[in-house]
Amino acid sequence: MAVLVETRYEHIILDEHQNPIVEDVNTKVIEIVLDKIAYGWSAEEIHNQHQHLSLGQIHSALAYYWDHQDVLDRDIENRFKNVEQLRLTRQPTPLQVKLRAKGLLE
């Protein structure tokens, strides 16, 4: 069984990889933060989009982010770099090949 670590933030625990998650729903804090950053959503809008999260859980996740912003921003940057590396090294799908042949995809 995974070892979970409590934090001083209500609703937030660290998983076995030391990633902060929302307790009981296993939503990563970084996912909530990315909704705020990418879409500019307020806590209320995040709640509307993810009704399994309470406002208390969302606010705790955002508080955790603001107190650990440097670490989490580096994590976000590393995730984007990994995605870009995967995108650059993967082979095109058969659909992409067909669409490119028809001039419908760059």
Backbone as CSV, one residue per row, in Angstrom:
resi,resn,N_x,N_y,N_z,CA_x,CA_y,CA_z,C_x,C_y,C_z
1,MET,0.841,-1.190,0.000,0.000,0.000,0.000,0.881,1.247,0.000
2,ALA,0.443,2.268,-0.707,1.193,3.507,-0.813,1.205,4.241,0.524
3,VAL,2.316,4.855,0.818,2.445,5.651,2.030,2.051,7.077,1.699
4,LEU,1.053,7.570,2.377,0.600,8.940,2.178,1.029,9.767,3.377
5,VAL,1.397,11.014,3.134,1.894,11.883,4.189,0.966,13.071,4.336
6,GLU,0.538,13.319,5.562,-0.301,14.489,5.808,0.539,15.754,5.695
7,THR,-0.121,16.841,5.345,0.530,18.151,5.290,-0.171,19.068,6.274
8,ARG,0.298,20.272,6.393,-0.373,21.231,7.288,-1.557,21.901,6.602
9,TYR,-1.850,21.476,5.374,-2.969,22.017,4.613,-4.118,21.022,4.705
10,GLU,-5.242,21.480,5.209,-6.404,20.610,5.280,-6.750,20.133,3.874
11,HIS,-7.048,18.870,3.743,-7.430,18.214,2.494,-6.241,17.812,1.611
12,ILE,-5.039,18.267,1.894,-3.900,18.001,1.023,-2.947,17.013,1.693
13,ILE,-2.596,15.956,0.938,-1.613,14.983,1.395,-0.576,14.797,0.296
14,LEU,0.534,14.174,0.642,1.559,13.844,-0.339,1.449,12.357,-0.654
15,ASP,1.472,12.026,-1.951,1.400,10.620,-2.330,2.777,9.970,-2.195
16,GLU,2.894,8.736,-2.630,4.155,8.000,-2.469,5.315,8.623,-3.247
17,HIS,5.026,9.494,-4.216,6.070,10.183,-4.988,6.275,11.617,-4.492
18,GLN,5.666,11.942,-3.362,5.744,13.276,-2.765,5.009,14.333,-3.576
19,ASN,4.055,13.914,-4.401,3.207,14.850,-5.136,2.013,15.215,-4.273
20,PRO,1.701,16.505,-4.149,0.532,16.894,-3.352,-0.760,16.546,-4.094
21,ILE,-1.657,15.901,-3.377,-2.955,15.530,-3.933,-4.046,15.897,-2.947
22,VAL,-5.263,16.000,-3.460,-6.420,16.258,-2.613,-6.855,14.913,-2.024
23,GLU,-6.857,14.852,-0.717,-7.209,13.627,-0.009,-8.626,13.184,-0.358
24,ASP,-8.818,11.916,-0.423,-10.115,11.258,-0.665,-10.549,11.272,-2.129
25,VAL,-10.055,12.196,-2.947,-10.444,12.204,-4.359,-9.251,11.976,-5.279
26,ASN,-8.043,11.987,-4.716,-6.811,11.732,-5.463,-6.629,12.623,-6.686
27,THR,-7.115,13.847,-6.608,-6.870,14.834,-7.649,-5.565,15.539,-7.308
28,LYS,-4.675,15.654,-8.287,-3.393,16.312,-8.045,-3.582,17.820,-7.910
29,VAL,-2.878,18.398,-6.956,-2.914,19.849,-6.768,-2.527,20.538,-8.069
30,ILE,-1.555,19.990,-8.768,-1.077,20.603,-10.006,-2.183,20.678,-11.062
31,GLU,-3.112,19.737,-11.063,-4.218,19.772,-12.022,-5.147,20.950,-11.729
32,ILE,-5.382,21.203,-10.462,-6.219,22.343,-10.066,-5.520,23.644,-10.423
33,VAL,-4.228,23.700,-10.141,-3.435,24.902,-10.448,-3.437,25.171,-11.952
34,LEU,-3.290,24.129,-12.753,-3.280,24.324,-14.207,-4.623,24.843,-14.714
35,ASP,-5.720,24.429,-14.091,-7.025,25.000,-14.454,-7.043,26.502,-14.172
36,LYS,-6.484,26.884,-13.040,-6.437,28.309,-12.687,-5.544,29.076,-13.656
37,ILE,-4.358,28.532,-13.952,-3.400,29.221,-14.816,-3.875,29.238,-16.272
38,ALA,-4.254,28.080,-16.784,-4.583,27.958,-18.210,-5.875,28.664,-18.573
39,TYR,-6.876,28.560,-17.718,-8.191,29.104,-18.052,-8.542,30.360,-17.277
40,GLY,-7.763,30.687,-16.257,-8.065,31.850,-15.439,-9.280,31.641,-14.547
41,TRP,-9.582,30.368,-14.279,-10.781,30.066,-13.505,-10.624,30.441,-12.036
42,SER,-11.695,30.940,-11.465,-11.771,31.184,-10.026,-12.006,29.841,-9.333
43,ALA,-11.887,29.837,-8.017,-12.171,28.614,-7.257,-13.602,28.144,-7.521
44,GLU,-14.526,29.087,-7.637,-15.920,28.731,-7.890,-16.090,28.069,-9.251
45,GLU,-15.390,28.576,-10.270,-15.489,27.974,-11.599,-14.818,26.602,-11.630
46,ILE,-13.701,26.469,-10.925,-13.068,25.145,-10.828,-14.047,24.167,-10.202
47,HIS,-14.754,24.614,-9.169,-15.762,23.760,-8.522,-16.879,23.408,-9.505
48,ASN,-17.317,24.372,-10.310,-18.359,24.093,-11.304,-17.891,23.056,-12.314
49,GLN,-16.617,23.107,-12.687,-16.075,22.186,-13.678,-15.725,20.821,-13.072
50,HIS,-15.423,20.798,-11.787,-15.020,19.566,-11.091,-15.846,19.452,-9.812
51,GLN,-17.090,19.073,-9.965,-18.016,19.098,-8.836,-17.685,18.088,-7.754
52,HIS,-16.772,17.163,-8.041,-16.350,16.218,-7.000,-15.410,16.874,-5.992
53,LEU,-14.949,18.099,-6.302,-14.088,18.848,-5.390,-14.907,19.892,-4.652
54,SER,-14.703,19.986,-3.347,-15.374,21.037,-2.574,-14.577,22.324,-2.704
55,LEU,-15.212,23.440,-2.386,-14.494,24.709,-2.410,-13.344,24.708,-1.404
56,GLY,-13.553,24.058,-0.265,-12.484,23.956,0.729,-11.281,23.210,0.174
57,GLN,-11.528,22.114,-0.540,-10.435,21.360,-1.142,-9.701,22.198,-2.182
58,ILE,-10.448,22.927,-2.984,-9.853,23.767,-4.032,-9.017,24.883,-3.414
59,HIS,-9.558,25.553,-2.409,-8.810,26.629,-1.763,-7.561,26.098,-1.069
60,SER,-7.637,24.919,-0.463,-6.445,24.318,0.157,-5.394,24.010,-0.900
61,ALA,-5.826,23.488,-2.041,-4.888,23.186,-3.130,-4.219,24.456,-3.628
62,LEU,-4.983,25.520,-3.789,-4.414,26.791,-4.263,-3.487,27.400,-3.211
63,ALA,-3.840,27.286,-1.941,-2.958,27.780,-0.877,-1.653,27.000,-0.878
64,TYR,-1.745,25.689,-1.050,-0.538,24.863,-1.117,0.332,25.337,-2.286
65,TYR,-0.275,25.598,-3.422,0.470,26.080,-4.587,1.189,27.383,-4.281
66,TRP,0.477,28.361,-3.737,1.096,29.664,-3.505,2.251,29.564,-2.514
67,ASP,2.171,28.644,-1.571,3.251,28.472,-0.602,4.411,27.636,-1.152
68,HIS,4.195,26.929,-2.252,5.218,26.069,-2.856,5.344,26.363,-4.355
69,GLN,5.125,27.607,-4.734,5.030,27.978,-6.143,6.291,27.636,-6.927
70,ASP,7.468,27.897,-6.380,8.705,27.619,-7.124,8.817,26.147,-7.495
71,VAL,8.570,25.281,-6.545,8.674,23.836,-6.785,7.624,23.378,-7.791
72,LEU,6.390,23.813,-7.613,5.321,23.373,-8.505,5.457,23.988,-9.898
73,ASP,5.928,25.218,-9.992,6.154,25.807,-11.317,7.244,25.042,-12.071
74,ARG,8.292,24.610,-11.367,9.332,23.786,-12.013,8.741,22.457,-12.470
75,ASP,7.865,21.882,-11.651,7.211,20.620,-12.026,6.371,20.816,-13.285
76,ILE,5.616,21.902,-13.343,4.794,22.197,-14.523,5.691,22.354,-15.749
77,GLU,6.770,23.105,-15.602,7.692,23.318,-16.724,8.288,21.986,-17.196
78,ASN,8.683,21.138,-16.268,9.233,19.828,-16.632,8.201,18.962,-17.344
79,ARG,6.958,19.033,-16.904,5.902,18.262,-17.563,5.710,18.730,-19.003
80,PHE,5.717,20.042,-19.214,5.575,20.567,-20.574,6.761,20.168,-21.447
81,LYS,7.969,20.199,-20.888,9.147,19.769,-21.638,9.044,18.292,-22.021
82,ASN,8.581,17.469,-21.094,8.424,16.037,-21.387,7.397,15.801,-22.489
83,VAL,6.290,16.525,-22.445,5.263,16.395,-23.478,5.817,16.827,-24.827
84,GLU,6.548,17.930,-24.842,7.132,18.415,-26.100,8.137,17.406,-26.647
85,GLN,8.947,16.827,-25.775,9.914,15.824,-26.215,9.197,14.614,-26.804
86,LEU,8.131,14.171,-26.160,7.353,13.051,-26.687,6.744,13.406,-28.045
87,ARG,6.230,14.633,-28.148,5.615,15.065,-29.401,6.627,15.066,-30.541
88,LEU,7.843,15.497,-30.257,8.874,15.594,-31.290,9.427,14.232,-31.711
89,THR,9.376,13.253,-30.825,9.994,11.961,-31.115,9.011,10.878,-31.542
90,ARG,7.744,11.148,-31.485,6.772,10.110,-31.833,6.589,10.032,-33.350
91,GLN,6.179,8.896,-33.788,5.895,8.679,-35.205,4.477,9.170,-35.506
92,PRO,4.242,9.694,-36.703,2.876,10.133,-37.037,1.928,8.930,-37.114
93,THR,0.702,9.169,-36.740,-0.309,8.120,-36.823,-0.732,7.946,-38.285
94,PRO,-1.341,6.822,-38.621,-1.829,6.646,-39.999,-2.795,7.759,-40.427
95,LEU,-3.624,8.227,-39.505,-4.546,9.318,-39.827,-3.771,10.590,-40.161
96,GLN,-2.740,10.906,-39.387,-1.939,12.091,-39.675,-1.273,11.978,-41.045
97,VAL,-0.785,10.814,-41.380,-0.152,10.600,-42.686,-1.159,10.870,-43.798
98,LYS,-2.378,10.341,-43.674,-3.417,10.553,-44.690,-3.789,12.032,-44.803
99,LEU,-3.962,12.695,-43.664,-4.340,14.108,-43.681,-3.235,14.967,-44.286
100,ARG,-1.980,14.662,-43.997,-0.864,15.408,-44.592,-0.822,15.192,-46.101
101,ALA,-1.058,13.965,-46.521,-1.041,13.655,-47.963,-2.110,14.453,-48.704
102,LYS,-3.222,14.739,-48.034,-4.303,15.512,-48.656,-4.128,17.014,-48.426
103,GLY,-3.045,17.406,-47.748,-2.804,18.828,-47.481,-3.685,19.404,-46.397
104,LEU,-4.284,18.552,-45.583,-5.192,19.020,-44.530,-4.518,19.190,-43.180
105,LEU,-3.243,18.838,-43.118,-2.497,18.932,-41.863,-1.050,19.283,-42.196
106,GLU,-0.487,20.159,-41.400,0.914,20.557,-41.618,1.859,19.514,-41.110
